[in-house]
């Protein structure tokens, strides 16, 4: 089977866009229902990422002729997640800075409650919250989203590539 030349970058951009749209829609649904900071939001988002990566690897493999090396499968996963991360970073910034700036305070309160439930002493809680406030700024959250998505793409891609790769069939001449 001959391998077609389809740009990994172009495919990753398209798949990354679709993945970002799915993740943003999920976020909007959780936001609209008042469940922005729930564990369910995180779990659904991770599930979408995993399924999205598997689907994009399978579709990319089909588009290049049915054979795909492990490195290609891993590459498409990471690059697509970086593109999805860039789009998600813009969404995150817009959400926390323009659409609903009150989310910054809600996130701070939620984080403080989570730390209090863990039983941190008051001095440690104050120190932890001082550090946390630095990372809960929209710009920092947006930039960290890109890196987080890249790491998730790498980890998930390392695993899923084992199952989605398909060695080229050797032809006898």
Rosetta blueprint (number, residue, H / E / L):
1 X L
2 X L
3 X L
4 X L
5 X L
6 X L
7 X L
8 X H
9 X H
10 X H
11 X H
12 X H
13 X H
14 X H
15 X H
16 X H
17 X H
18 X H
19 X H
20 X H
21 X H
22 X H
23 X H
24 X H
25 X H
26 X H
27 X H
28 X H
29 X H
30 X H
31 X H
32 X H
33 X L
34 X L
35 X L
36 X L
37 X L
38 X L
39 X H
40 X H
41 X H
42 X H
43 X H
44 X H
45 X H
46 X H
47 X H
48 X H
49 X H
50 X H
51 X H
52 X H
53 X H
54 X H
55 X H
56 X H
57 X H
58 X H
59 X H
60 X H
61 X H
62 X H
63 X H
64 X L
65 X L
66 X L
67 X L
68 X E
69 X L
70 X H
71 X H
72 X H
73 X H
74 X H
75 X H
76 X H
77 X H
78 X H
79 X H
80 X H
81 X H
82 X H
83 X H
84 X H
85 X H
86 X H
87 X H
88 X H
89 X H
90 X H
91 X H
92 X H
93 X H
94 X H
95 X H
96 X H
97 X H
98 X H
99 X H
100 X L
101 X L
102 X H
103 X H
104 X H
105 X H
106 X H
107 X H
108 X H
109 X H
110 X H
111 X H
112 X H
113 X H
114 X H
115 X H
116 X H
117 X H
118 X L
119 X L
120 X L
121 X L
122 X H
123 X H
124 X H
125 X H
126 X H
127 X H
128 X H
129 X H
130 X H
131 X H
132 X H
133 X H
134 X H
135 X H
136 X L
137 X L
138 X H
139 X H
140 X H
141 X H
142 X H
143 X H
144 X H
145 X H
146 X H
147 X H
148 X H
149 X H
150 X H
151 X H
152 X H
153 X H
154 X H
155 X H
156 X H
157 X H
158 X H
159 X H
160 X H
161 X H
162 X H
163 X H
164 X H
165 X L
166 X E
167 X L
168 X L
169 X L
170 X L
171 X L
172 X L
173 X L
